[in-house]
């Protein structure tokens, strides 16, 4: 089943943002990355914002 947060095919996807946050806190790597992306801190999002301000 495809997770709506991490977009990966997993057997037990997160069903809401609270579950995503709990798994991220438990160091589930895919959830940590998905949470960072949701918060806009993942994969260079801040760097893109700075570049677009030039």
N, C-alpha and C positions, 0 to 999 in steps of 0.2 A: 504494500500500500504506500502511496506517495505522501510524504509529509508536507503539509501546507507551509511549514516554516523553513525547513532546510532543503526542500525539494528533492530529497533522496528517497529511494525506494526502500522502506524499512518495514519490519513486521509489526512494530508498535509505535506509530507516529504520535507526536504531541497533538492533543486535541484543543488546547487553548494556550494563551500566552503565559498563564500561571504555571502550567505544566512544563512549558518550555523553560521558564526561569528556574524551576526546581531542578530540572535535568542539567541545565547549564551550571547551577550551583554544585551539582554532584559531579562535575567535570566530564559530562558527556560531550565529546569534542564537537560533534555535528550540531548539537544544541547550543553550545557556546558560540560557534560561528554564526548560527542563525540569529541568535539574540543580538550579537554585535551588529549584524546587518540591519536588524529591525531598529536598533538604536542609532544607526548611521555612523557607527564607529568602526565598522569592519571594512576590510579590503581597500584601504586608502580613501575612504569617503571624505575624510577631513582634508586630505591633500587635494582632492578634486575641487572642493569648495574654495580652497585658497587660490588654486590656479584659475578658476572661473572669475575671481574677483579682480584679476589683473587687467 
